[in-house]
Amino acid sequence: MFSFIGSINWEQKGIVSEPAIREDHPFFILFQAIWLIKDELDDLLRERKATESELRKSEEKYRELFEKGSDLLCFHDLDGNILDTNLAFKKEYGWHEAEALNLRDMVCPRYRHLYDDYIERIRNRGKDRGTFCIVAKDGHEIILEYNNAMVYDADGNLLGIQGSSRDITDKIHAARENRRLQEELRQKHTTEAIGILAGGIAHDFNNILGIILGNTELAMADIPESDRAWEKLKKVRNASLRAKDMVKQLMSLTRMDDMAKERIEILPIVESSLKPLQASIPQSVDIQTHFSAGPGEIMADPSQIRQILIHLYTNAAHAMEDKGGDAHNSHGGKGKRCGIEIPVS
């Protein structure tokens, strides 16, 4: 019996040499029990190997996902000591497993005081999410969006803090650049609007100066130079000429001569140029627009085109401000009418 039991390989399935025991043998039942026990052990061994194989495959699959994932994965304890990271994290930060690294030391110095708040939130809530700015080994800053949580074993013992994060540095920089461009565009539109307004005011001011200057010169021609009033009129004329020079300088600032020409559609510019005029022209003048179908593209400076249109509209409105009427491109009917045609080729 002992010889038979000793010959069994308990790690191998089945029994290699089974003794021929008859049913009338006094140990027949005992041999049968040993065979049953061996069969049960073989089943347990087979199940254990299958479980180990599945567990190994699961671990390999998890490790592959852990290592090859695009997210930056990190496992650290409550003191911030990094226990494990995936390949993406190592590559992004420039860290390898031989180095002892603490998460606190990775945080950008000017934000390091926020690390203690992060650990406190983790302790109180068991999880935390937000953004961190870390400094890679080569010195460049990385802005991370993270989602971390505590991990426990089957007995409820804390293993550490597992977290995933994504590099949003380019996204943040793109958002900042977009805000900068939006602000530049807003300032450009504001400058153009001021230029249009200044152009309209300068045109009206020029008309007033023209009346003052013309009548002053007519008055000077009607009286001799020996008259005391002639010298006073001369001062009025000189002052009017200086005012015209000032208006000319103002117009040179609003024209933006240094801007390069670009391909633009003329119709939207015509429409936008009308808006500032609505509040400035007399109520007796009505502006009507008739645009031709299809795009009309030209090579020009948009601000200069607006200046030209402002002068045309203002002249048309002044031509009819006494009796009123419609400003459009048709003729006939009641009221005084003035047409503006803008051919585009």
VMD Tcl script that draws the C-alpha trace (Angstrom):
set ca {
  {0.00 0.00 0.00}
  {2.77 2.45 0.96}
  {4.71 1.48 -2.16}
  {1.64 2.21 -4.32}
  {0.95 5.60 -2.66}
  {4.62 6.57 -2.93}
  {4.68 5.84 -6.67}
  {1.85 8.28 -7.45}
  {2.86 11.63 -9.04}
  {0.36 13.97 -7.37}
  {1.19 16.84 -9.79}
  {0.48 14.68 -12.86}
  {-2.90 13.61 -14.09}
  {-3.87 9.95 -13.54}
  {-1.91 7.03 -12.04}
  {0.93 5.67 -14.14}
  {0.96 2.10 -12.75}
  {-2.21 0.77 -11.22}
  {-1.88 -2.55 -9.28}
  {-4.21 -5.37 -10.31}
  {-6.28 -5.76 -7.15}
  {-9.18 -8.19 -7.09}
  {-12.44 -7.33 -5.42}
  {-11.81 -9.99 -2.74}
  {-8.53 -8.35 -1.75}
  {-8.73 -7.07 1.85}
  {-7.44 -3.61 0.72}
  {-9.63 -3.38 -2.40}
  {-11.91 -0.65 -0.93}
  {-8.92 1.33 0.30}
  {-7.31 1.22 -3.17}
  {-10.61 2.38 -4.68}
  {-10.71 5.32 -2.23}
  {-7.16 6.32 -3.21}
  {-8.10 6.27 -6.91}
  {-11.15 8.47 -6.21}
  {-9.05 10.89 -4.19}
  {-6.51 11.06 -7.06}
  {-9.31 11.76 -9.56}
  {-10.63 14.57 -7.37}
  {-7.16 16.02 -7.01}
  {-6.69 15.81 -10.78}
  {-9.92 17.80 -11.26}
  {-8.80 20.40 -8.74}
  {-5.38 20.59 -10.39}
  {-6.98 21.04 -13.81}
  {-9.26 23.80 -12.48}
  {-6.35 25.51 -10.75}
  {-4.25 25.48 -13.92}
  {-7.19 26.83 -15.94}
  {-7.73 29.57 -13.36}
  {-4.04 30.43 -13.35}
  {-4.04 30.56 -17.13}
  {-7.07 32.88 -17.20}
  {-5.57 35.02 -14.48}
  {-2.29 35.25 -16.36}
  {-4.11 36.23 -19.55}
  {-6.14 38.81 -17.64}
  {-3.00 40.25 -16.07}
  {-1.25 40.35 -19.44}
  {-4.26 42.07 -20.99}
  {-4.46 44.58 -18.13}
  {-0.74 45.22 -18.32}
  {-0.97 45.72 -22.07}
  {-3.84 48.17 -21.64}
  {-1.97 49.85 -18.79}
  {1.25 50.21 -20.74}
  {-0.10 50.98 -24.21}
  {-2.93 53.35 -23.25}
  {-2.71 56.92 -24.48}
  {-3.76 58.31 -21.08}
  {-1.05 58.97 -18.51}
  {-1.59 56.39 -15.74}
  {0.04 56.72 -12.34}
  {-0.16 54.79 -9.05}
  {1.14 56.49 -5.89}
  {0.73 56.30 -2.11}
  {-0.66 58.96 0.24}
  {2.82 60.40 0.69}
  {3.05 61.03 -3.05}
  {5.66 58.34 -3.74}
  {5.10 56.99 -7.25}
  {4.76 53.19 -7.23}
  {4.00 52.51 -10.89}
  {3.29 54.32 -14.14}
  {2.52 53.33 -17.70}
  {4.69 53.87 -20.75}
  {2.82 57.04 -21.79}
  {3.56 58.64 -18.42}
  {7.23 57.64 -18.52}
  {7.58 58.98 -22.05}
  {5.78 62.25 -21.31}
  {7.66 63.01 -18.12}
  {10.97 61.30 -18.94}
  {10.88 59.00 -15.89}
  {12.11 55.41 -15.57}
  {11.43 52.88 -12.83}
  {14.96 52.94 -11.42}
  {14.35 56.47 -10.14}
  {12.57 57.27 -6.86}
  {10.07 60.01 -7.64}
  {7.52 61.91 -5.57}
  {4.45 63.45 -7.14}
  {4.84 66.63 -5.10}
  {8.28 67.27 -6.63}
  {6.81 67.00 -10.12}
  {4.27 69.79 -9.55}
  {5.23 73.19 -10.94}
  {6.77 75.16 -7.99}
  {4.30 78.04 -8.21}
  {1.39 75.56 -7.84}
  {3.03 73.23 -5.31}
  {0.97 74.61 -2.41}
  {-2.13 73.15 -4.09}
  {-0.75 69.60 -3.76}
  {-1.63 69.42 -0.04}
  {-5.21 70.43 -0.88}
  {-5.34 67.59 -3.43}
  {-4.19 64.99 -0.85}
  {-6.73 66.30 1.67}
  {-9.57 65.97 -0.84}
  {-8.47 62.42 -1.65}
  {-8.44 61.52 2.05}
  {-11.88 63.03 2.70}
  {-13.73 61.94 -0.43}
  {-11.71 58.98 -1.70}
  {-11.41 60.55 -5.14}
  {-10.60 63.82 -6.85}
  {-10.46 65.36 -10.31}
  {-9.06 68.59 -11.66}
  {-5.93 69.99 -13.32}
  {-2.26 69.96 -12.38}
  {0.72 71.70 -13.90}
  {3.85 69.52 -13.72}
  {7.39 70.07 -14.90}
  {8.98 67.35 -17.04}
  {12.60 66.31 -16.62}
  {13.65 68.46 -19.58}
  {12.09 71.52 -17.90}
  {8.98 72.10 -20.04}
  {5.62 72.48 -18.30}
  {2.76 70.04 -18.88}
  {-0.85 70.84 -17.96}
  {-2.69 67.64 -16.98}
  {-6.39 66.99 -16.52}
  {-6.60 64.15 -13.96}
  {-9.16 61.81 -12.39}
  {-7.75 59.94 -9.34}
  {-9.24 57.59 -6.73}
  {-8.18 55.40 -3.79}
  {-7.72 51.65 -4.43}
  {-8.29 48.95 -1.77}
  {-7.57 45.22 -1.57}
  {-10.16 42.50 -0.84}
  {-9.79 43.06 2.91}
  {-10.36 46.80 2.65}
  {-6.75 47.80 3.13}
  {-5.61 50.88 1.20}
  {-3.22 49.99 -1.62}
  {-2.69 53.50 -2.92}
  {-4.12 56.10 -5.30}
  {-4.66 55.21 -8.91}
  {-5.19 57.95 -11.43}
  {-5.42 58.73 -15.10}
  {-4.63 62.05 -16.72}
  {-4.44 63.66 -20.14}
  {-2.07 66.25 -21.50}
  {-4.20 69.32 -22.31}
  {-1.27 71.73 -22.72}
  {-1.87 72.25 -26.46}
  {-5.60 72.64 -25.83}
  {-5.01 75.33 -23.19}
  {-2.49 77.17 -25.38}
  {-4.88 76.99 -28.36}
  {-7.67 78.46 -26.22}
  {-5.39 81.29 -25.08}
  {-4.31 81.97 -28.68}
  {-7.95 81.98 -29.77}
  {-8.82 84.52 -27.07}
  {-5.87 86.66 -28.17}
  {-6.97 86.56 -31.80}
  {-10.54 87.36 -30.80}
  {-9.32 90.37 -28.85}
  {-7.20 91.52 -31.80}
  {-10.19 91.12 -34.12}
  {-12.40 93.07 -31.71}
  {-9.83 95.87 -31.52}
  {-9.54 95.90 -35.30}
  {-13.31 96.23 -35.71}
  {-13.37 98.95 -33.05}
  {-10.60 100.84 -34.87}
  {-12.44 100.51 -38.18}
  {-15.68 101.73 -36.59}
  {-13.86 104.72 -35.09}
  {-12.28 105.40 -38.48}
  {-15.68 105.32 -40.21}
  {-17.16 107.60 -37.56}
  {-14.20 109.98 -37.72}
  {-14.39 109.99 -41.51}
  {-18.05 110.98 -41.44}
  {-17.43 113.72 -38.86}
  {-14.41 114.99 -40.78}
  {-16.45 115.16 -43.98}
  {-19.19 117.21 -42.30}
  {-16.57 119.40 -40.64}
  {-14.89 119.95 -44.00}
  {-18.21 121.07 -45.49}
  {-18.69 123.56 -42.64}
  {-15.11 124.81 -43.01}
  {-15.66 125.15 -46.75}
  {-18.64 127.44 -46.13}
  {-16.70 129.52 -43.57}
  {-13.60 129.73 -45.76}
  {-15.54 130.54 -48.94}
  {-17.62 133.27 -47.37}
  {-14.57 134.69 -45.61}
  {-12.68 135.00 -48.88}
  {-15.72 136.57 -50.57}
  {-15.97 139.11 -47.74}
  {-12.25 139.87 -48.02}
  {-12.69 140.50 -51.73}
  {-15.54 142.98 -51.07}
  {-13.57 145.22 -48.71}
  {-10.19 146.98 -49.13}
  {-7.14 145.72 -47.31}
  {-6.95 149.01 -45.47}
  {-10.21 148.22 -43.68}
  {-9.72 146.97 -40.11}
  {-12.24 144.16 -40.76}
  {-10.08 142.78 -43.62}
  {-7.28 141.87 -41.21}
  {-9.77 140.11 -38.91}
  {-11.22 138.18 -41.85}
  {-7.69 137.18 -42.81}
  {-7.23 135.63 -39.35}
  {-10.52 133.73 -39.79}
  {-9.32 132.41 -43.18}
  {-5.93 131.35 -41.75}
  {-7.62 129.60 -38.84}
  {-9.96 127.81 -41.28}
  {-6.99 126.66 -43.36}
  {-5.28 125.30 -40.24}
  {-8.48 123.48 -39.34}
  {-8.58 121.92 -42.83}
  {-5.00 120.70 -42.32}
  {-5.99 119.15 -38.99}
  {-8.93 117.37 -40.65}
  {-6.59 116.15 -43.36}
  {-4.24 114.71 -40.73}
  {-7.17 113.04 -38.98}
  {-8.29 111.48 -42.25}
  {-4.75 110.18 -42.92}
  {-4.85 108.38 -39.55}
  {-8.22 106.78 -40.18}
  {-7.39 105.61 -43.72}
  {-4.80 103.05 -42.51}
  {-2.70 103.44 -45.65}
  {-0.24 100.77 -44.51}
  {-2.81 97.98 -44.75}
  {-2.35 95.61 -47.67}
  {-5.05 94.98 -50.22}
  {-7.02 91.76 -49.97}
  {-9.76 89.95 -51.86}
  {-13.08 91.10 -50.40}
  {-16.78 90.96 -51.26}
  {-18.05 94.49 -51.82}
  {-21.74 93.96 -50.95}
  {-21.24 93.15 -47.21}
  {-19.01 96.23 -46.91}
  {-21.67 98.40 -48.53}
  {-24.25 97.06 -46.11}
  {-22.04 97.53 -43.03}
  {-21.15 101.08 -44.10}
  {-24.83 102.07 -44.05}
  {-25.33 101.21 -40.37}
  {-23.40 104.19 -38.86}
  {-25.31 106.57 -41.16}
  {-28.79 105.65 -39.95}
  {-28.46 107.79 -36.80}
  {-26.54 110.68 -38.39}
  {-28.51 111.58 -41.55}
  {-31.69 113.74 -41.42}
  {-34.92 111.88 -40.73}
  {-36.38 113.32 -43.95}
  {-33.95 111.20 -45.98}
  {-34.74 107.53 -46.51}
  {-32.01 105.07 -47.57}
  {-33.07 102.24 -49.85}
  {-30.72 99.54 -51.14}
  {-30.93 97.42 -54.28}
  {-28.10 94.88 -54.54}
  {-27.44 92.76 -57.59}
  {-27.41 88.99 -57.21}
  {-24.16 87.06 -57.07}
  {-20.80 87.78 -55.43}
  {-18.85 90.90 -56.27}
  {-15.20 90.45 -55.35}
  {-12.50 93.12 -55.58}
  {-8.92 93.60 -54.42}
  {-8.95 96.52 -51.98}
  {-8.47 97.77 -48.44}
  {-11.87 97.35 -46.68}
  {-11.41 100.43 -44.46}
  {-10.64 102.66 -47.45}
  {-13.70 101.34 -49.31}
  {-15.83 102.23 -46.29}
  {-14.38 105.75 -46.23}
  {-15.28 106.26 -49.91}
  {-18.80 104.99 -49.34}
  {-19.28 107.21 -46.29}
  {-18.40 110.28 -48.37}
  {-20.76 109.22 -51.17}
  {-23.65 108.59 -48.79}
  {-23.06 111.84 -46.90}
  {-22.96 113.88 -50.10}
  {-26.20 112.29 -51.27}
  {-27.90 112.98 -47.93}
  {-26.74 116.62 -47.92}
  {-28.09 117.07 -51.46}
  {-31.62 116.29 -50.26}
  {-31.64 117.33 -46.60}
  {-33.90 120.38 -47.23}
  {-36.78 118.66 -49.05}
  {-36.08 115.08 -48.08}
  {-36.68 112.08 -50.32}
  {-35.28 108.64 -51.15}
  {-31.65 107.86 -51.71}
  {-31.52 105.02 -54.24}
  {-30.70 104.32 -57.87}
  {-34.09 105.03 -59.49}
  {-35.56 108.28 -60.85}
  {-38.97 109.92 -60.94}
  {-41.76 110.01 -58.39}
  {-42.31 112.32 -55.46}
  {-39.56 113.92 -53.46}
  {-36.00 114.66 -54.34}
  {-34.02 111.54 -55.22}
  {-30.31 110.89 -55.42}
  {-28.79 107.74 -56.88}
  {-25.44 106.03 -56.12}
  {-24.21 103.38 -58.52}
  {-21.23 101.19 -57.60}
  {-20.10 99.11 -60.59}
  {-18.06 96.03 -59.67}
  {-15.87 94.37 -62.28}
}
mol new
graphics top color blue
foreach p $ca { graphics top sphere $p radius 0.5 }
foreach p [lrange $ca 0 end-1] q [lrange $ca 1 end] { graphics top cylinder $p $q radius 0.2 }
display resetview
